[in-house]
C-alpha cells in the first residue's frame, strides 16, 4: 500500500497486479460493507441492551452515523488485503501472470 486509501499498481514484494481482472474493486467494497454492517449491528444490540428500557435515540443515531462513516475508512486497507488473499487462493496466478510479475520486479529493482 502506498497510503491508507491508495496503492501501487503492483505488490512491491511479489509483483502481482492489485487489479487482477475487471471489477476487482467490487470484492473489497462488498467485504467492507459486510464488516461495517456487522459491526454496527453488534454495536446497536449492545447499546440497546445496555440502555434498556430508556433508549437515548439521538445519541445512538449520532454514534451509528459516525460509525458508518469511520469504520469503512479504517477497514478499507484490511479488506483490500483480505480480498486479494482470497482472490489469490481461489484463482491462483497463471504462468504468464507470474512471468509478468517477475519482469516487473526485475525492472523496479534495476530502476532503484
Phi and psi restraints in degrees (range 20) as a CNS / XPLOR table:
assign (resid 1 and name C) (resid 2 and name N)
       (resid 2 and name CA) (resid 2 and name C) 1.0 -85.8 20.0 2
assign (resid 2 and name N) (resid 2 and name CA)
       (resid 2 and name C) (resid 3 and name N) 1.0 -42.3 20.0 2
assign (resid 2 and name C) (resid 3 and name N)
       (resid 3 and name CA) (resid 3 and name C) 1.0 -150.1 20.0 2
assign (resid 3 and name N) (resid 3 and name CA)
       (resid 3 and name C) (resid 4 and name N) 1.0 -178.8 20.0 2
assign (resid 3 and name C) (resid 4 and name N)
       (resid 4 and name CA) (resid 4 and name C) 1.0 -57.4 20.0 2
assign (resid 4 and name N) (resid 4 and name CA)
       (resid 4 and name C) (resid 5 and name N) 1.0 -45.4 20.0 2
assign (resid 4 and name C) (resid 5 and name N)
       (resid 5 and name CA) (resid 5 and name C) 1.0 -108.8 20.0 2
assign (resid 5 and name N) (resid 5 and name CA)
       (resid 5 and name C) (resid 6 and name N) 1.0 12.4 20.0 2
assign (resid 5 and name C) (resid 6 and name N)
       (resid 6 and name CA) (resid 6 and name C) 1.0 -134.8 20.0 2
assign (resid 6 and name N) (resid 6 and name CA)
       (resid 6 and name C) (resid 7 and name N) 1.0 160.9 20.0 2
assign (resid 6 and name C) (resid 7 and name N)
       (resid 7 and name CA) (resid 7 and name C) 1.0 -149.4 20.0 2
assign (resid 7 and name N) (resid 7 and name CA)
       (resid 7 and name C) (resid 8 and name N) 1.0 164.0 20.0 2
assign (resid 7 and name C) (resid 8 and name N)
       (resid 8 and name CA) (resid 8 and name C) 1.0 -72.6 20.0 2
assign (resid 8 and name N) (resid 8 and name CA)
       (resid 8 and name C) (resid 9 and name N) 1.0 168.7 20.0 2
assign (resid 8 and name C) (resid 9 and name N)
       (resid 9 and name CA) (resid 9 and name C) 1.0 -66.1 20.0 2
assign (resid 9 and name N) (resid 9 and name CA)
       (resid 9 and name C) (resid 10 and name N) 1.0 -33.3 20.0 2
assign (resid 9 and name C) (resid 10 and name N)
       (resid 10 and name CA) (resid 10 and name C) 1.0 -131.3 20.0 2
assign (resid 10 and name N) (resid 10 and name CA)
       (resid 10 and name C) (resid 11 and name N) 1.0 159.0 20.0 2
assign (resid 10 and name C) (resid 11 and name N)
       (resid 11 and name CA) (resid 11 and name C) 1.0 -65.4 20.0 2
assign (resid 11 and name N) (resid 11 and name CA)
       (resid 11 and name C) (resid 12 and name N) 1.0 133.4 20.0 2
assign (resid 11 and name C) (resid 12 and name N)
       (resid 12 and name CA) (resid 12 and name C) 1.0 -77.7 20.0 2
assign (resid 12 and name N) (resid 12 and name CA)
       (resid 12 and name C) (resid 13 and name N) 1.0 -12.6 20.0 2
assign (resid 12 and name C) (resid 13 and name N)
       (resid 13 and name CA) (resid 13 and name C) 1.0 -91.6 20.0 2
assign (resid 13 and name N) (resid 13 and name CA)
       (resid 13 and name C) (resid 14 and name N) 1.0 -44.9 20.0 2
assign (resid 13 and name C) (resid 14 and name N)
       (resid 14 and name CA) (resid 14 and name C) 1.0 -113.5 20.0 2
assign (resid 14 and name N) (resid 14 and name CA)
       (resid 14 and name C) (resid 15 and name N) 1.0 -15.1 20.0 2
assign (resid 14 and name C) (resid 15 and name N)
       (resid 15 and name CA) (resid 15 and name C) 1.0 86.1 20.0 2
assign (resid 15 and name N) (resid 15 and name CA)
       (resid 15 and name C) (resid 16 and name N) 1.0 -1.7 20.0 2
assign (resid 15 and name C) (resid 16 and name N)
       (resid 16 and name CA) (resid 16 and name C) 1.0 -70.5 20.0 2
assign (resid 16 and name N) (resid 16 and name CA)
       (resid 16 and name C) (resid 17 and name N) 1.0 140.0 20.0 2
assign (resid 16 and name C) (resid 17 and name N)
       (resid 17 and name CA) (resid 17 and name C) 1.0 -64.6 20.0 2
assign (resid 17 and name N) (resid 17 and name CA)
       (resid 17 and name C) (resid 18 and name N) 1.0 142.4 20.0 2
assign (resid 17 and name C) (resid 18 and name N)
       (resid 18 and name CA) (resid 18 and name C) 1.0 -70.5 20.0 2
assign (resid 18 and name N) (resid 18 and name CA)
       (resid 18 and name C) (resid 19 and name N) 1.0 -43.5 20.0 2
assign (resid 18 and name C) (resid 19 and name N)
       (resid 19 and name CA) (resid 19 and name C) 1.0 -93.8 20.0 2
assign (resid 19 and name N) (resid 19 and name CA)
       (resid 19 and name C) (resid 20 and name N) 1.0 90.7 20.0 2
assign (resid 19 and name C) (resid 20 and name N)
       (resid 20 and name CA) (resid 20 and name C) 1.0 -77.5 20.0 2
assign (resid 20 and name N) (resid 20 and name CA)
       (resid 20 and name C) (resid 21 and name N) 1.0 -24.5 20.0 2
assign (resid 20 and name C) (resid 21 and name N)
       (resid 21 and name CA) (resid 21 and name C) 1.0 -154.1 20.0 2
assign (resid 21 and name N) (resid 21 and name CA)
       (resid 21 and name C) (resid 22 and name N) 1.0 166.7 20.0 2
assign (resid 21 and name C) (resid 22 and name N)
       (resid 22 and name CA) (resid 22 and name C) 1.0 -62.0 20.0 2
assign (resid 22 and name N) (resid 22 and name CA)
       (resid 22 and name C) (resid 23 and name N) 1.0 133.2 20.0 2
assign (resid 22 and name C) (resid 23 and name N)
       (resid 23 and name CA) (resid 23 and name C) 1.0 85.4 20.0 2
assign (resid 23 and name N) (resid 23 and name CA)
       (resid 23 and name C) (resid 24 and name N) 1.0 12.4 20.0 2
assign (resid 23 and name C) (resid 24 and name N)
       (resid 24 and name CA) (resid 24 and name C) 1.0 -59.9 20.0 2
assign (resid 24 and name N) (resid 24 and name CA)
       (resid 24 and name C) (resid 25 and name N) 1.0 -33.5 20.0 2
assign (resid 24 and name C) (resid 25 and name N)
       (resid 25 and name CA) (resid 25 and name C) 1.0 -62.2 20.0 2
assign (resid 25 and name N) (resid 25 and name CA)
       (resid 25 and name C) (resid 26 and name N) 1.0 -23.0 20.0 2
assign (resid 25 and name C) (resid 26 and name N)
       (resid 26 and name CA) (resid 26 and name C) 1.0 -64.3 20.0 2
assign (resid 26 and name N) (resid 26 and name CA)
       (resid 26 and name C) (resid 27 and name N) 1.0 -33.2 20.0 2
assign (resid 26 and name C) (resid 27 and name N)
       (resid 27 and name CA) (resid 27 and name C) 1.0 -63.3 20.0 2
assign (resid 27 and name N) (resid 27 and name CA)
       (resid 27 and name C) (resid 28 and name N) 1.0 -54.7 20.0 2
assign (resid 27 and name C) (resid 28 and name N)
       (resid 28 and name CA) (resid 28 and name C) 1.0 -61.7 20.0 2
assign (resid 28 and name N) (resid 28 and name CA)
       (resid 28 and name C) (resid 29 and name N) 1.0 -35.4 20.0 2
assign (resid 28 and name C) (resid 29 and name N)
       (resid 29 and name CA) (resid 29 and name C) 1.0 -67.1 20.0 2
assign (resid 29 and name N) (resid 29 and name CA)
       (resid 29 and name C) (resid 30 and name N) 1.0 -44.3 20.0 2
assign (resid 29 and name C) (resid 30 and name N)
       (resid 30 and name CA) (resid 30 and name C) 1.0 -62.9 20.0 2
assign (resid 30 and name N) (resid 30 and name CA)
       (resid 30 and name C) (resid 31 and name N) 1.0 -42.9 20.0 2
assign (resid 30 and name C) (resid 31 and name N)
       (resid 31 and name CA) (resid 31 and name C) 1.0 -63.1 20.0 2
assign (resid 31 and name N) (resid 31 and name CA)
       (resid 31 and name C) (resid 32 and name N) 1.0 -39.4 20.0 2
assign (resid 31 and name C) (resid 32 and name N)
       (resid 32 and name CA) (resid 32 and name C) 1.0 -63.6 20.0 2
assign (resid 32 and name N) (resid 32 and name CA)
       (resid 32 and name C) (resid 33 and name N) 1.0 -42.3 20.0 2
assign (resid 32 and name C) (resid 33 and name N)
       (resid 33 and name CA) (resid 33 and name C) 1.0 -62.9 20.0 2
assign (resid 33 and name N) (resid 33 and name CA)
       (resid 33 and name C) (resid 34 and name N) 1.0 -43.8 20.0 2
assign (resid 33 and name C) (resid 34 and name N)
       (resid 34 and name CA) (resid 34 and name C) 1.0 -61.8 20.0 2
assign (resid 34 and name N) (resid 34 and name CA)
       (resid 34 and name C) (resid 35 and name N) 1.0 -45.8 20.0 2
assign (resid 34 and name C) (resid 35 and name N)
       (resid 35 and name CA) (resid 35 and name C) 1.0 -63.7 20.0 2
assign (resid 35 and name N) (resid 35 and name CA)
       (resid 35 and name C) (resid 36 and name N) 1.0 -42.0 20.0 2
assign (resid 35 and name C) (resid 36 and name N)
       (resid 36 and name CA) (resid 36 and name C) 1.0 -64.0 20.0 2
assign (resid 36 and name N) (resid 36 and name CA)
       (resid 36 and name C) (resid 37 and name N) 1.0 -48.5 20.0 2
assign (resid 36 and name C) (resid 37 and name N)
       (resid 37 and name CA) (resid 37 and name C) 1.0 -61.5 20.0 2
assign (resid 37 and name N) (resid 37 and name CA)
       (resid 37 and name C) (resid 38 and name N) 1.0 -43.0 20.0 2
assign (resid 37 and name C) (resid 38 and name N)
       (resid 38 and name CA) (resid 38 and name C) 1.0 -62.7 20.0 2
assign (resid 38 and name N) (resid 38 and name CA)
       (resid 38 and name C) (resid 39 and name N) 1.0 -45.3 20.0 2
assign (resid 38 and name C) (resid 39 and name N)
       (resid 39 and name CA) (resid 39 and name C) 1.0 -62.3 20.0 2
assign (resid 39 and name N) (resid 39 and name CA)
       (resid 39 and name C) (resid 40 and name N) 1.0 -43.4 20.0 2
assign (resid 39 and name C) (resid 40 and name N)
       (resid 40 and name CA) (resid 40 and name C) 1.0 -66.1 20.0 2
assign (resid 40 and name N) (resid 40 and name CA)
       (resid 40 and name C) (resid 41 and name N) 1.0 -39.9 20.0 2
assign (resid 40 and name C) (resid 41 and name N)
       (resid 41 and name CA) (resid 41 and name C) 1.0 -64.2 20.0 2
assign (resid 41 and name N) (resid 41 and name CA)
       (resid 41 and name C) (resid 42 and name N) 1.0 -44.6 20.0 2
assign (resid 41 and name C) (resid 42 and name N)
       (resid 42 and name CA) (resid 42 and name C) 1.0 -63.3 20.0 2
assign (resid 42 and name N) (resid 42 and name CA)
       (resid 42 and name C) (resid 43 and name N) 1.0 -42.5 20.0 2
assign (resid 42 and name C) (resid 43 and name N)
       (resid 43 and name CA) (resid 43 and name C) 1.0 -61.5 20.0 2
assign (resid 43 and name N) (resid 43 and name CA)
       (resid 43 and name C) (resid 44 and name N) 1.0 -40.0 20.0 2
assign (resid 43 and name C) (resid 44 and name N)
       (resid 44 and name CA) (resid 44 and name C) 1.0 -67.4 20.0 2
assign (resid 44 and name N) (resid 44 and name CA)
       (resid 44 and name C) (resid 45 and name N) 1.0 -42.0 20.0 2
assign (resid 44 and name C) (resid 45 and name N)
       (resid 45 and name CA) (resid 45 and name C) 1.0 -62.5 20.0 2
assign (resid 45 and name N) (resid 45 and name CA)
       (resid 45 and name C) (resid 46 and name N) 1.0 -45.6 20.0 2
assign (resid 45 and name C) (resid 46 and name N)
       (resid 46 and name CA) (resid 46 and name C) 1.0 -62.1 20.0 2
assign (resid 46 and name N) (resid 46 and name CA)
       (resid 46 and name C) (resid 47 and name N) 1.0 -43.5 20.0 2
assign (resid 46 and name C) (resid 47 and name N)
       (resid 47 and name CA) (resid 47 and name C) 1.0 -64.7 20.0 2
assign (resid 47 and name N) (resid 47 and name CA)
       (resid 47 and name C) (resid 48 and name N) 1.0 -41.3 20.0 2
assign (resid 47 and name C) (resid 48 and name N)
       (resid 48 and name CA) (resid 48 and name C) 1.0 -66.1 20.0 2
assign (resid 48 and name N) (resid 48 and name CA)
       (resid 48 and name C) (resid 49 and name N) 1.0 -41.5 20.0 2
assign (resid 48 and name C) (resid 49 and name N)
       (resid 49 and name CA) (resid 49 and name C) 1.0 -67.0 20.0 2
assign (resid 49 and name N) (resid 49 and name CA)
       (resid 49 and name C) (resid 50 and name N) 1.0 -40.7 20.0 2
assign (resid 49 and name C) (resid 50 and name N)
       (resid 50 and name CA) (resid 50 and name C) 1.0 -70.9 20.0 2
assign (resid 50 and name N) (resid 50 and name CA)
       (resid 50 and name C) (resid 51 and name N) 1.0 -30.4 20.0 2
assign (resid 50 and name C) (resid 51 and name N)
       (resid 51 and name CA) (resid 51 and name C) 1.0 -107.3 20.0 2
assign (resid 51 and name N) (resid 51 and name CA)
       (resid 51 and name C) (resid 52 and name N) 1.0 6.2 20.0 2
assign (resid 51 and name C) (resid 52 and name N)
       (resid 52 and name CA) (resid 52 and name C) 1.0 -62.7 20.0 2
assign (resid 52 and name N) (resid 52 and name CA)
       (resid 52 and name C) (resid 53 and name N) 1.0 141.5 20.0 2
assign (resid 52 and name C) (resid 53 and name N)
       (resid 53 and name CA) (resid 53 and name C) 1.0 -95.1 20.0 2
assign (resid 53 and name N) (resid 53 and name CA)
       (resid 53 and name C) (resid 54 and name N) 1.0 -2.5 20.0 2
assign (resid 53 and name C) (resid 54 and name N)
       (resid 54 and name CA) (resid 54 and name C) 1.0 -105.9 20.0 2
assign (resid 54 and name N) (resid 54 and name CA)
       (resid 54 and name C) (resid 55 and name N) 1.0 95.8 20.0 2
assign (resid 54 and name C) (resid 55 and name N)
       (resid 55 and name CA) (resid 55 and name C) 1.0 -82.4 20.0 2
assign (resid 55 and name N) (resid 55 and name CA)
       (resid 55 and name C) (resid 56 and name N) 1.0 127.8 20.0 2
assign (resid 55 and name C) (resid 56 and name N)
       (resid 56 and name CA) (resid 56 and name C) 1.0 -80.0 20.0 2
assign (resid 56 and name N) (resid 56 and name CA)
       (resid 56 and name C) (resid 57 and name N) 1.0 86.9 20.0 2
assign (resid 56 and name C) (resid 57 and name N)
       (resid 57 and name CA) (resid 57 and name C) 1.0 -58.8 20.0 2
assign (resid 57 and name N) (resid 57 and name CA)
       (resid 57 and name C) (resid 58 and name N) 1.0 -46.4 20.0 2
assign (resid 57 and name C) (resid 58 and name N)
       (resid 58 and name CA) (resid 58 and name C) 1.0 -63.1 20.0 2
assign (resid 58 and name N) (resid 58 and name CA)
       (resid 58 and name C) (resid 59 and name N) 1.0 -43.6 20.0 2
assign (resid 58 and name C) (resid 59 and name N)
       (resid 59 and name CA) (resid 59 and name C) 1.0 -65.7 20.0 2
assign (resid 59 and name N) (resid 59 and name CA)
       (resid 59 and name C) (resid 60 and name N) 1.0 -44.5 20.0 2
assign (resid 59 and name C) (resid 60 and name N)
       (resid 60 and name CA) (resid 60 and name C) 1.0 -64.3 20.0 2
assign (resid 60 and name N) (resid 60 and name CA)
       (resid 60 and name C) (resid 61 and name N) 1.0 -40.9 20.0 2
assign (resid 60 and name C) (resid 61 and name N)
       (resid 61 and name CA) (resid 61 and name C) 1.0 -64.0 20.0 2
assign (resid 61 and name N) (resid 61 and name CA)
       (resid 61 and name C) (resid 62 and name N) 1.0 -45.8 20.0 2
assign (resid 61 and name C) (resid 62 and name N)
       (resid 62 and name CA) (resid 62 and name C) 1.0 -62.7 20.0 2
assign (resid 62 and name N) (resid 62 and name CA)
       (resid 62 and name C) (resid 63 and name N) 1.0 -41.5 20.0 2
assign (resid 62 and name C) (resid 63 and name N)
       (resid 63 and name CA) (resid 63 and name C) 1.0 -70.0 20.0 2
assign (resid 63 and name N) (resid 63 and name CA)
       (resid 63 and name C) (resid 64 and name N) 1.0 -35.1 20.0 2
assign (resid 63 and name C) (resid 64 and name N)
       (resid 64 and name CA) (resid 64 and name C) 1.0 -69.9 20.0 2
assign (resid 64 and name N) (resid 64 and name CA)
       (resid 64 and name C) (resid 65 and name N) 1.0 -38.3 20.0 2
assign (resid 64 and name C) (resid 65 and name N)
       (resid 65 and name CA) (resid 65 and name C) 1.0 -64.8 20.0 2
assign (resid 65 and name N) (resid 65 and name CA)
       (resid 65 and name C) (resid 66 and name N) 1.0 -44.1 20.0 2
assign (resid 65 and name C) (resid 66 and name N)
       (resid 66 and name CA) (resid 66 and name C) 1.0 -61.6 20.0 2
assign (resid 66 and name N) (resid 66 and name CA)
       (resid 66 and name C) (resid 67 and name N) 1.0 -42.1 20.0 2
assign (resid 66 and name C) (resid 67 and name N)
       (resid 67 and name CA) (resid 67 and name C) 1.0 -63.7 20.0 2
assign (resid 67 and name N) (resid 67 and name CA)
       (resid 67 and name C) (resid 68 and name N) 1.0 -38.1 20.0 2
assign (resid 67 and name C) (resid 68 and name N)
       (resid 68 and name CA) (resid 68 and name C) 1.0 -66.7 20.0 2
assign (resid 68 and name N) (resid 68 and name CA)
       (resid 68 and name C) (resid 69 and name N) 1.0 -22.5 20.0 2
assign (resid 68 and name C) (resid 69 and name N)
       (resid 69 and name CA) (resid 69 and name C) 1.0 -89.8 20.0 2
assign (resid 69 and name N) (resid 69 and name CA)
       (resid 69 and name C) (resid 70 and name N) 1.0 -43.0 20.0 2
assign (resid 69 and name C) (resid 70 and name N)
       (resid 70 and name CA) (resid 70 and name C) 1.0 -80.0 20.0 2
assign (resid 70 and name N) (resid 70 and name CA)
       (resid 70 and name C) (resid 71 and name N) 1.0 -42.0 20.0 2
assign (resid 70 and name C) (resid 71 and name N)
       (resid 71 and name CA) (resid 71 and name C) 1.0 -57.9 20.0 2
assign (resid 71 and name N) (resid 71 and name CA)
       (resid 71 and name C) (resid 72 and name N) 1.0 -47.2 20.0 2
assign (resid 71 and name C) (resid 72 and name N)
       (resid 72 and name CA) (resid 72 and name C) 1.0 -62.3 20.0 2
assign (resid 72 and name N) (resid 72 and name CA)
       (resid 72 and name C) (resid 73 and name N) 1.0 -34.8 20.0 2
assign (resid 72 and name C) (resid 73 and name N)
       (resid 73 and name CA) (resid 73 and name C) 1.0 -67.4 20.0 2
assign (resid 73 and name N) (resid 73 and name CA)
       (resid 73 and name C) (resid 74 and name N) 1.0 -38.4 20.0 2
assign (resid 73 and name C) (resid 74 and name N)
       (resid 74 and name CA) (resid 74 and name C) 1.0 -72.2 20.0 2
assign (resid 74 and name N) (resid 74 and name CA)
       (resid 74 and name C) (resid 75 and name N) 1.0 -40.2 20.0 2
assign (resid 74 and name C) (resid 75 and name N)
       (resid 75 and name CA) (resid 75 and name C) 1.0 -81.3 20.0 2
assign (resid 75 and name N) (resid 75 and name CA)
       (resid 75 and name C) (resid 76 and name N) 1.0 -17.0 20.0 2
assign (resid 75 and name C) (resid 76 and name N)
       (resid 76 and name CA) (resid 76 and name C) 1.0 -54.5 20.0 2
assign (resid 76 and name N) (resid 76 and name CA)
       (resid 76 and name C) (resid 77 and name N) 1.0 -51.8 20.0 2
assign (resid 76 and name C) (resid 77 and name N)
       (resid 77 and name CA) (resid 77 and name C) 1.0 -62.8 20.0 2
assign (resid 77 and name N) (resid 77 and name CA)
       (resid 77 and name C) (resid 78 and name N) 1.0 -33.8 20.0 2
assign (resid 77 and name C) (resid 78 and name N)
       (resid 78 and name CA) (resid 78 and name C) 1.0 -71.3 20.0 2
assign (resid 78 and name N) (resid 78 and name CA)
       (resid 78 and name C) (resid 79 and name N) 1.0 -41.0 20.0 2
assign (resid 78 and name C) (resid 79 and name N)
       (resid 79 and name CA) (resid 79 and name C) 1.0 -68.5 20.0 2
assign (resid 79 and name N) (resid 79 and name CA)
       (resid 79 and name C) (resid 80 and name N) 1.0 -33.0 20.0 2
assign (resid 79 and name C) (resid 80 and name N)
       (resid 80 and name CA) (resid 80 and name C) 1.0 -64.4 20.0 2
assign (resid 80 and name N) (resid 80 and name CA)
       (resid 80 and name C) (resid 81 and name N) 1.0 -44.9 20.0 2
assign (resid 80 and name C) (resid 81 and name N)
       (resid 81 and name CA) (resid 81 and name C) 1.0 -66.0 20.0 2
assign (resid 81 and name N) (resid 81 and name CA)
       (resid 81 and name C) (resid 82 and name N) 1.0 -41.8 20.0 2
assign (resid 81 and name C) (resid 82 and name N)
       (resid 82 and name CA) (resid 82 and name C) 1.0 -61.6 20.0 2
assign (resid 82 and name N) (resid 82 and name CA)
       (resid 82 and name C) (resid 83 and name N) 1.0 -42.4 20.0 2
assign (resid 82 and name C) (resid 83 and name N)
       (resid 83 and name CA) (resid 83 and name C) 1.0 -67.0 20.0 2
assign (resid 83 and name N) (resid 83 and name CA)
       (resid 83 and name C) (resid 84 and name N) 1.0 -38.4 20.0 2
assign (resid 83 and name C) (resid 84 and name N)
       (resid 84 and name CA) (resid 84 and name C) 1.0 -62.5 20.0 2
assign (resid 84 and name N) (resid 84 and name CA)
       (resid 84 and name C) (resid 85 and name N) 1.0 -42.7 20.0 2
assign (resid 84 and name C) (resid 85 and name N)
       (resid 85 and name CA) (resid 85 and name C) 1.0 -63.5 20.0 2
assign (resid 85 and name N) (resid 85 and name CA)
       (resid 85 and name C) (resid 86 and name N) 1.0 -44.0 20.0 2
assign (resid 85 and name C) (resid 86 and name N)
       (resid 86 and name CA) (resid 86 and name C) 1.0 -61.6 20.0 2
assign (resid 86 and name N) (resid 86 and name CA)
       (resid 86 and name C) (resid 87 and name N) 1.0 -42.6 20.0 2
assign (resid 86 and name C) (resid 87 and name N)
       (resid 87 and name CA) (resid 87 and name C) 1.0 -64.2 20.0 2
assign (resid 87 and name N) (resid 87 and name CA)
       (resid 87 and name C) (resid 88 and name N) 1.0 -40.8 20.0 2
assign (resid 87 and name C) (resid 88 and name N)
       (resid 88 and name CA) (resid 88 and name C) 1.0 -68.0 20.0 2
assign (resid 88 and name N) (resid 88 and name CA)
       (resid 88 and name C) (resid 89 and name N) 1.0 -34.5 20.0 2
assign (resid 88 and name C) (resid 89 and name N)
       (resid 89 and name CA) (resid 89 and name C) 1.0 -71.6 20.0 2
assign (resid 89 and name N) (resid 89 and name CA)
       (resid 89 and name C) (resid 90 and name N) 1.0 -41.6 20.0 2
assign (resid 89 and name C) (resid 90 and name N)
       (resid 90 and name CA) (resid 90 and name C) 1.0 -83.5 20.0 2
assign (resid 90 and name N) (resid 90 and name CA)
       (resid 90 and name C) (resid 91 and name N) 1.0 -22.6 20.0 2
assign (resid 90 and name C) (resid 91 and name N)
       (resid 91 and name CA) (resid 91 and name C) 1.0 -138.8 20.0 2
assign (resid 91 and name N) (resid 91 and name CA)
       (resid 91 and name C) (resid 92 and name N) 1.0 76.2 20.0 2
assign (resid 91 and name C) (resid 92 and name N)
       (resid 92 and name CA) (resid 92 and name C) 1.0 -58.8 20.0 2
assign (resid 92 and name N) (resid 92 and name CA)
       (resid 92 and name C) (resid 93 and name N) 1.0 147.6 20.0 2
assign (resid 92 and name C) (resid 93 and name N)
       (resid 93 and name CA) (resid 93 and name C) 1.0 -64.8 20.0 2
assign (resid 93 and name N) (resid 93 and name CA)
       (resid 93 and name C) (resid 94 and name N) 1.0 140.5 20.0 2
assign (resid 93 and name C) (resid 94 and name N)
       (resid 94 and name CA) (resid 94 and name C) 1.0 -80.2 20.0 2
assign (resid 94 and name N) (resid 94 and name CA)
       (resid 94 and name C) (resid 95 and name N) 1.0 167.3 20.0 2
assign (resid 94 and name C) (resid 95 and name N)
       (resid 95 and name CA) (resid 95 and name C) 1.0 -56.9 20.0 2
assign (resid 95 and name N) (resid 95 and name CA)
       (resid 95 and name C) (resid 96 and name N) 1.0 -41.7 20.0 2
assign (resid 95 and name C) (resid 96 and name N)
       (resid 96 and name CA) (resid 96 and name C) 1.0 -62.1 20.0 2
assign (resid 96 and name N) (resid 96 and name CA)
       (resid 96 and name C) (resid 97 and name N) 1.0 -36.3 20.0 2
assign (resid 96 and name C) (resid 97 and name N)
       (resid 97 and name CA) (resid 97 and name C) 1.0 -68.8 20.0 2
assign (resid 97 and name N) (resid 97 and name CA)
       (resid 97 and name C) (resid 98 and name N) 1.0 -38.0 20.0 2
assign (resid 97 and name C) (resid 98 and name N)
       (resid 98 and name CA) (resid 98 and name C) 1.0 -66.5 20.0 2
assign (resid 98 and name N) (resid 98 and name CA)
       (resid 98 and name C) (resid 99 and name N) 1.0 -42.3 20.0 2
assign (resid 98 and name C) (resid 99 and name N)
       (resid 99 and name CA) (resid 99 and name C) 1.0 -63.0 20.0 2
assign (resid 99 and name N) (resid 99 and name CA)
       (resid 99 and name C) (resid 100 and name N) 1.0 -41.2 20.0 2
assign (resid 99 and name C) (resid 100 and name N)
       (resid 100 and name CA) (resid 100 and name C) 1.0 -63.9 20.0 2
assign (resid 100 and name N) (resid 100 and name CA)
       (resid 100 and name C) (resid 101 and name N) 1.0 -38.4 20.0 2
assign (resid 100 and name C) (resid 101 and name N)
       (resid 101 and name CA) (resid 101 and name C) 1.0 -65.5 20.0 2
assign (resid 101 and name N) (resid 101 and name CA)
       (resid 101 and name C) (resid 102 and name N) 1.0 -43.6 20.0 2
assign (resid 101 and name C) (resid 102 and name N)
       (resid 102 and name CA) (resid 102 and name C) 1.0 -61.8 20.0 2
assign (resid 102 and name N) (resid 102 and name CA)
       (resid 102 and name C) (resid 103 and name N) 1.0 -43.7 20.0 2
assign (resid 102 and name C) (resid 103 and name N)
       (resid 103 and name CA) (resid 103 and name C) 1.0 -61.9 20.0 2
assign (resid 103 and name N) (resid 103 and name CA)
       (resid 103 and name C) (resid 104 and name N) 1.0 -41.4 20.0 2
assign (resid 103 and name C) (resid 104 and name N)
       (resid 104 and name CA) (resid 104 and name C) 1.0 -64.1 20.0 2
assign (resid 104 and name N) (resid 104 and name CA)
       (resid 104 and name C) (resid 105 and name N) 1.0 -41.7 20.0 2
assign (resid 104 and name C) (resid 105 and name N)
       (resid 105 and name CA) (resid 105 and name C) 1.0 -64.7 20.0 2
assign (resid 105 and name N) (resid 105 and name CA)
       (resid 105 and name C) (resid 106 and name N) 1.0 -42.1 20.0 2
assign (resid 105 and name C) (resid 106 and name N)
       (resid 106 and name CA) (resid 106 and name C) 1.0 -63.6 20.0 2
assign (resid 106 and name N) (resid 106 and name CA)
       (resid 106 and name C) (resid 107 and name N) 1.0 -40.1 20.0 2
assign (resid 106 and name C) (resid 107 and name N)
       (resid 107 and name CA) (resid 107 and name C) 1.0 -65.6 20.0 2
assign (resid 107 and name N) (resid 107 and name CA)
       (resid 107 and name C) (resid 108 and name N) 1.0 -42.7 20.0 2
assign (resid 107 and name C) (resid 108 and name N)
       (resid 108 and name CA) (resid 108 and name C) 1.0 -68.4 20.0 2
assign (resid 108 and name N) (resid 108 and name CA)
       (resid 108 and name C) (resid 109 and name N) 1.0 -32.0 20.0 2
assign (resid 108 and name C) (resid 109 and name N)
       (resid 109 and name CA) (resid 109 and name C) 1.0 -70.6 20.0 2
assign (resid 109 and name N) (resid 109 and name CA)
       (resid 109 and name C) (resid 110 and name N) 1.0 -36.9 20.0 2
assign (resid 109 and name C) (resid 110 and name N)
       (resid 110 and name CA) (resid 110 and name C) 1.0 -75.1 20.0 2
assign (resid 110 and name N) (resid 110 and name CA)
       (resid 110 and name C) (resid 111 and name N) 1.0 -26.9 20.0 2
assign (resid 110 and name C) (resid 111 and name N)
       (resid 111 and name CA) (resid 111 and name C) 1.0 -75.4 20.0 2
assign (resid 111 and name N) (resid 111 and name CA)
       (resid 111 and name C) (resid 112 and name N) 1.0 -25.6 20.0 2
